[in-house]
Amino acid sequence: MEVVCLQEEAFYALFDKVVEHVESKRNNVPAKWIDSEEAMFHLKIKSTTTLQKLRDDGKVRFSQPQKKIILYDRDSINEYIEKHARETF
């Protein structure tokens, strides 16, 4: 077994690079569950009432882990958008 000694500055520089690398890999995968604001952005709607109607009609999947927290399934939103896509002539 080898022991490697680093100066404090070199250690922290290496540590920062490792953290940066891990964060860049983690950020490439979009979250499965998104909040109302992001769901409305992807659906290009501005009304929370419209989002609630989509939820109530069962057109988009959602989860409510707490009373005032509602999360939406990103895949469900993409499926809803694709379902309403029109083919070109």
Secondary structure, DSSP 8 states (H G I E B T S, - for coil): -------HHHHHHHHHHHHHHHHHHHHTS--SEE-HHHHHHHHT---HHHHHHHHHTTSS-EEEEETTEEEEEHHHHHHHHHHT-----
